[in-house]
Amino acid sequence: MVTIDQARAAKAELRKAVDGVDGVCGVGLAQRGSDTDWVLQVNVENARARKDVPPVVEGVPVRVHVVGPVRAL
């Protein structure tokens, strides 16, 4: 189980890891299962970007979510 504080601490490292990866459009936190279990989430435009996202950062699992192109409204 990962606490929200652990996930927050790992988020900065994940941002560095995906900086410059083509197709990444967001990095955040998400609950996994219970209110007290957290993961890092990376939103990507397409499945190709998934290969450049690490599966774990500082012991915190990383979930990749394909959201498609992001455009301003």
Backbone as CSV, one residue per row, in Angstrom:
resi,resn,N_x,N_y,N_z,CA_x,CA_y,CA_z,C_x,C_y,C_z
1,MET,0.847,-1.171,0.000,0.000,0.000,0.000,0.899,1.242,0.000
2,VAL,0.507,2.231,-0.787,1.263,3.482,-0.912,0.407,4.622,-0.361
3,THR,0.983,5.401,0.546,0.256,6.543,1.097,0.286,7.706,0.109
4,ILE,-0.609,8.649,0.327,-0.643,9.821,-0.546,0.650,10.627,-0.416
5,ASP,1.238,10.659,0.772,2.501,11.385,0.948,3.635,10.747,0.156
6,GLN,3.687,9.420,0.128,4.704,8.728,-0.669,4.503,9.017,-2.155
7,ALA,3.244,8.998,-2.601,2.945,9.259,-4.010,3.306,10.697,-4.379
8,ARG,2.996,11.634,-3.498,3.331,13.040,-3.769,4.843,13.224,-3.889
9,ALA,5.586,12.566,-3.007,7.042,12.684,-3.042,7.619,12.106,-4.334
10,ALA,7.053,11.019,-4.818,7.545,10.364,-6.036,7.119,11.106,-7.303
11,LYS,6.080,11.915,-7.219,5.550,12.608,-8.402,6.600,13.514,-9.050
12,ALA,7.384,14.208,-8.251,8.410,15.096,-8.808,9.445,14.305,-9.602
13,GLU,9.825,13.145,-9.087,10.782,12.292,-9.796,10.183,11.758,-11.094
14,LEU,8.911,11.412,-11.078,8.238,10.943,-12.289,8.188,12.047,-13.335
15,ARG,7.906,13.269,-12.910,7.881,14.391,-13.861,9.222,14.521,-14.579
16,LYS,10.312,14.378,-13.830,11.643,14.437,-14.443,11.836,13.288,-15.429
17,ALA,11.358,12.101,-15.069,11.544,10.915,-15.902,10.801,11.016,-17.231
18,VAL,9.659,11.698,-17.244,8.860,11.773,-18.482,8.981,13.122,-19.177
19,ASP,9.799,14.014,-18.618,10.004,15.313,-19.259,10.584,15.100,-20.651
20,GLY,9.931,15.632,-21.634,10.407,15.500,-23.001,9.925,14.254,-23.724
21,VAL,9.188,13.376,-23.047,8.649,12.188,-23.711,7.481,12.624,-24.583
22,ASP,7.585,12.360,-25.867,6.544,12.743,-26.812,5.253,11.995,-26.505
23,GLY,4.161,12.726,-26.362,2.856,12.117,-26.128,2.382,12.186,-24.694
24,VAL,3.247,12.561,-23.750,2.814,12.698,-22.360,2.102,14.036,-22.209
25,CYS,0.892,14.011,-21.653,0.136,15.251,-21.519,-0.292,15.546,-20.083
26,GLY,0.102,14.698,-19.134,-0.232,14.989,-17.745,0.344,13.969,-16.787
27,VAL,0.648,14.423,-15.568,1.146,13.560,-14.500,0.354,13.898,-13.248
28,GLY,-0.139,12.874,-12.569,-0.913,13.136,-11.360,-0.945,11.944,-10.437
29,LEU,-1.858,11.979,-9.476,-2.049,10.913,-8.504,-3.435,10.313,-8.701
30,ALA,-3.570,9.037,-8.376,-4.869,8.378,-8.474,-4.980,7.339,-7.368
31,GLN,-6.192,7.136,-6.888,-6.421,6.095,-5.890,-6.464,4.742,-6.574
32,ARG,-6.001,3.732,-5.829,-6.023,2.364,-6.361,-6.730,1.498,-5.338
33,GLY,-7.946,1.137,-5.640,-8.689,0.250,-4.741,-9.298,0.954,-3.553
34,SER,-8.489,1.270,-2.534,-9.034,1.866,-1.317,-8.667,3.346,-1.216
35,ASP,-9.233,3.995,-0.203,-8.981,5.423,0.016,-7.542,5.708,0.418
36,THR,-6.831,4.691,0.882,-5.490,4.903,1.415,-4.393,4.295,0.552
37,ASP,-4.717,3.856,-0.648,-3.728,3.257,-1.545,-3.655,4.093,-2.819
38,TRP,-2.466,4.626,-3.116,-2.300,5.578,-4.204,-1.286,5.099,-5.234
39,VAL,-1.442,5.565,-6.467,-0.495,5.322,-7.553,-0.243,6.645,-8.251
40,LEU,0.799,6.674,-9.052,1.053,7.806,-9.939,0.345,7.521,-11.250
41,GLN,-0.188,8.545,-11.876,-0.853,8.347,-13.165,-0.243,9.274,-14.199
42,VAL,0.046,8.705,-15.364,0.548,9.484,-16.492,-0.488,9.401,-17.600
43,ASN,-0.965,10.548,-18.047,-1.888,10.602,-19.178,-1.074,10.789,-20.446
44,VAL,-1.360,9.948,-21.448,-0.638,10.016,-22.714,-1.628,10.135,-23.861
45,GLU,-1.151,10.689,-24.962,-2.009,10.863,-26.131,-2.246,9.575,-26.890
46,ASN,-1.251,8.671,-26.875,-1.393,7.422,-27.622,-0.595,6.315,-26.934
47,ALA,-0.870,5.100,-27.301,-0.239,3.943,-26.657,1.269,3.883,-26.897
48,ARG,1.764,4.490,-27.958,3.209,4.475,-28.229,4.006,5.147,-27.110
49,ALA,3.447,6.164,-26.490,4.143,6.882,-25.416,4.302,6.017,-24.170
50,ARG,3.496,4.992,-24.032,3.511,4.114,-22.862,4.885,3.481,-22.639
51,LYS,5.584,3.154,-23.719,6.862,2.434,-23.610,7.949,3.261,-22.928
52,ASP,7.815,4.575,-22.908,8.825,5.448,-22.319,8.495,5.881,-20.890
53,VAL,7.434,5.331,-20.321,7.027,5.669,-18.958,7.475,4.552,-18.027
54,PRO,8.214,4.884,-16.959,8.661,3.838,-16.037,7.473,3.209,-15.300
55,PRO,7.523,1.903,-15.011,6.405,1.238,-14.338,6.330,1.531,-12.840
56,VAL,7.458,1.913,-12.245,7.515,2.201,-10.809,8.514,3.337,-10.591
57,VAL,8.179,4.275,-9.703,9.086,5.361,-9.340,9.124,5.440,-7.814
58,GLU,10.322,5.289,-7.259,10.526,5.341,-5.813,9.562,4.409,-5.074
59,GLY,9.319,3.237,-5.636,8.448,2.252,-5.007,6.967,2.467,-5.221
60,VAL,6.607,3.495,-5.974,5.200,3.806,-6.235,4.850,3.343,-7.650
61,PRO,3.823,2.491,-7.800,3.424,2.042,-9.133,2.938,3.203,-9.998
62,VAL,3.184,3.070,-11.306,2.765,4.092,-12.261,1.720,3.489,-13.191
63,ARG,0.579,4.153,-13.281,-0.498,3.730,-14.176,-0.490,4.669,-15.378
64,VAL,-0.566,4.113,-16.575,-0.602,4.925,-17.796,-2.017,4.885,-18.348
65,HIS,-2.553,6.060,-18.630,-3.921,6.182,-19.133,-3.876,6.891,-20.486
66,VAL,-4.339,6.220,-21.532,-4.363,6.810,-22.870,-5.630,7.675,-22.962
67,VAL,-5.428,9.002,-23.127,-6.550,9.935,-23.146,-6.784,10.553,-24.520
68,GLY,-5.878,10.310,-25.460,-5.999,10.920,-26.779,-5.442,12.323,-26.776
69,PRO,-5.530,13.010,-27.905,-4.989,14.373,-27.997,-5.724,15.326,-27.060
70,VAL,-4.986,16.220,-26.437,-5.569,17.203,-25.530,-5.558,18.547,-26.246
71,ARG,-6.718,19.191,-26.293,-6.851,20.479,-26.968,-7.564,21.470,-26.073
72,ALA,-7.187,22.719,-26.163,-7.877,23.780,-25.420,-9.265,23.972,-26.026
73,LEU,-10.230,24.256,-25.181,-11.590,24.493,-25.666,-11.808,25.926,-26.027
